Each structure stands twice: as structure tokens, then as C-alpha cells.
């Protein structure tokens, strides 16, 4: 499991160096890589992130939810 803080994960997602993120859609076996803009335009996709963009470890269900809420709050500003 990932040990990064949610704020660190959100910073990594929003950083200009990050271009792609790995997600796994419900009911599918394989995960897929999508462009960062896709997540920024539809923040709900953050709830299906599979691995931390920072360290590469798997994210827990709670972390995914917190990242989604935190991203939503940051993008409103």
C-alpha cells in the first residue's frame, strides 16, 4: 500500500511534470493509462486511480476517495 499523504499525491497529479495516470475502471481486468487532462476535466475518475503517481504503490479505497475530494476542492479555486 501507498504511504504517501493525500496532499502529496494531489500535488503530484497537479504538477506540470505529470502527464499520464493509471486507472482501473470497475468491472475491467486490466488497468489503463490516461492523460492527466482527462482526470482534471472529470474529477470523479480520481476515485478509480489504481497506483500512486508519486511512488507507484497501490492506493487504498479511502485514499482514492480523499484524493478525489481534495482535487475537487483544489480545482474550484
Secondary structure, 3 states (H helix, E strand, C coil): CCCCCHHHHHHHHHCCCCCEEEECCCCCCCCEEEEHHHHHHCHHHHHHECECCCCCCECCHHHHHHHHHHHHHHHHC
